Every structure is written in C-alpha cells, then in structure tokens.
Amino acid sequence: MTIRVLLVDDHAILREALRVMLEQEGDISVVAEAKDGQTALDLAAKAEIDVIVMDAAMPDMSGAETTRRLLRKNPKTKVLALSAYTDRRFVSEMMEAGALGYVTKVAASDKLLEAIRATAQGKTYLCPIVSAVLLDSMRNPKAARVQGKTRLGRREREVLGLLAEGRSSPEIGAQLHIAPSTVDVHRRNIMRKLDIHSVAELTKYAIREGLTSS
C-alpha cells in the first residue's frame, strides 16, 4: 500500500529536497505540499492523506496548533513532526497536540523514511537525538528548564526579552545603552542561533523560556 504524504514547511527548498528523497521510494507518494498551517488544513480537507510531515515552528500558525486543528477534523490522519529544534518543550508541544512522531531535520536523511513508515502504522517514533533529549530531561529536569536560555549569551537574552515585549530597536538600545544597530545585530544572531525567522516566533520562544518580564 502506498503511503500518501503531505509535506508542511515554510521553506520551499527543504520541501523540494524532501519530496525528491521520498518519491524515490516505491511505497511513498507526496500528494501535496503546504507552506503554512492554514494551507495544510485546506489541503487535508480535500485530499486523502495518510501521514503529514509537519514543521514544528512556522509563522502565523505553529505546527502544534495546526496539528490540533487538523486532528479535530481528520482524526485518522497521522502527524509526524519534523523540526530543527530538539528542545523538550517543542517535542512535548507536538506530541501533546497529537503528533505520533518527532524527527529532527538533521536526522531526516537517515530517519525520516523509517519514521513515516512507523507513523503510517500508528506507531510512535522518536529519532535517537530526541529520545536522548527526553531521557536526559527526565534524569535532570532542572538542566532541561535552562537549556534554551543557555544557548544565548546574556546580552542576547536581554535583547530577546525586550523584543518579545514589543520594544523597538531604538527603545532597546536606550534601555541597554547600546546603539540600535547593535540591537539589530543581536537580533540577527539570535534568529540564526535559534533558527527562527520571524519576530512572532521569537516572541513565542521568549515566552516559553521565561525570558520576558511578564
């Protein structure tokens, strides 16, 4: 039986690479692609899909929220999270939303095919990197809580917290006594380190990690 797959990711180049890889397999067919959550919901309502490979972090509607909405309308569809993030919070959010599996983009070339076939059968699948992160968080919960914070430097955490509160670069610069251009450099570095591409997603990250004053 052919596994019908919907690819959901806001990066067109990645979708193309995944589609090429998957369509080399005789038992997998990519029937549709979506660049955001709403498009994924629309496509899932029209096409017969067995497995949705879902990016966990997308602008406008997160992978977790898209998964929740999708499974309310299509409870038999299987969702497999594919993400650059290994943070416990991202994994937990996707699994709690109803995803059956979680694979990192780094591991996709080796583990994605295995994960799709497992989730198509209704089995839970976590790639080894994610399994190790979850096991470590169970053994050392305090370290897991600060994992996201320690990825950034002190000044970067300060800038991120103020960005999440809606402050402009000049306002942040005035408060931290640095130039607005330096604030912009910090913002770009933060986005690069976290592989986040919008202020909205930065805000969500800052709230999850407790970097805001609210």
ABEGO torsion letter per residue (X at the ends): XBBBBBBBBABAAAAAAAAAAAAABAABBBABBBABAAAAAAAAAABBBABBBBBABBBGBBAAAAAAAAAAABAABBBBBBBABABAAAAAAAAAAGBABBBBAAAAAAAAAAAAAAAAAGBBBBBAAAAAAAAAAAABAAAAAAAAAAABBAAAAAAAAAAAAGBBAAAAAAAAGBBAAAAAAAAAAAAAAAGBABAAAAAAAAAAAGABAX
